[in-house]
Amino acid sequence: MVKSQSGGRPLKPVRLNLDLDPSIHHRLRQRAFDQGETVANLVRRLILTELS
């Protein structure tokens, strides 16, 4: 937790940046579109599934 997130305030989401092969990025975008969700929500869901 960063210092700005200490105290009684709710935690803010942490930004994640990563480099992807263009073909993987295209596949992510296509899957998100097919499922009617954003790429960000798809990636969050995939990460949660993997960590469960």
C-alpha positions as CSV (number, residue, x, y, z in Angstrom):
1,M,0.0,0.0,0.0
2,V,1.4,3.4,-0.9
3,K,1.4,6.2,1.7
4,S,-1.4,8.1,-0.1
5,Q,-3.6,5.1,0.5
6,S,-3.1,4.9,4.2
7,G,-5.7,6.0,6.7
8,G,-9.4,5.5,6.7
9,R,-9.9,6.1,3.0
10,P,-10.9,3.3,0.7
11,L,-8.0,1.8,-1.3
12,K,-7.6,3.0,-4.9
13,P,-7.1,0.5,-7.7
14,V,-3.5,0.1,-8.8
15,R,-2.6,0.6,-12.5
16,L,-0.8,-2.2,-14.3
17,N,1.1,-1.6,-17.6
18,L,2.5,-4.4,-19.7
19,D,3.7,-4.9,-23.2
20,L,1.9,-7.5,-25.4
21,D,2.6,-9.0,-28.7
22,P,0.2,-7.3,-31.2
23,S,-1.5,-10.7,-32.0
24,I,-2.3,-11.3,-28.3
25,H,-3.6,-7.8,-28.0
26,H,-5.9,-8.4,-31.0
27,R,-7.1,-11.6,-29.5
28,L,-7.9,-9.9,-26.2
29,R,-9.8,-7.1,-28.0
30,Q,-11.7,-9.6,-30.1
31,R,-12.7,-11.7,-27.1
32,A,-13.8,-8.7,-25.1
33,F,-15.9,-7.5,-28.0
34,D,-17.4,-11.0,-28.5
35,Q,-18.3,-11.1,-24.8
36,G,-19.6,-7.5,-24.6
37,E,-17.1,-6.3,-22.1
38,T,-14.1,-4.0,-22.0
39,V,-10.6,-5.3,-22.4
40,A,-9.8,-4.0,-18.9
41,N,-12.7,-6.0,-17.4
42,L,-11.8,-9.1,-19.3
43,V,-8.2,-8.9,-18.1
44,R,-9.3,-8.4,-14.5
45,R,-11.6,-11.4,-14.7
46,L,-8.9,-13.6,-16.3
47,I,-6.4,-12.6,-13.6
48,L,-9.0,-13.3,-10.8
49,T,-9.7,-16.7,-12.4
50,E,-6.0,-17.6,-12.6
51,L,-5.4,-16.5,-9.0
52,S,-8.4,-18.4,-7.5
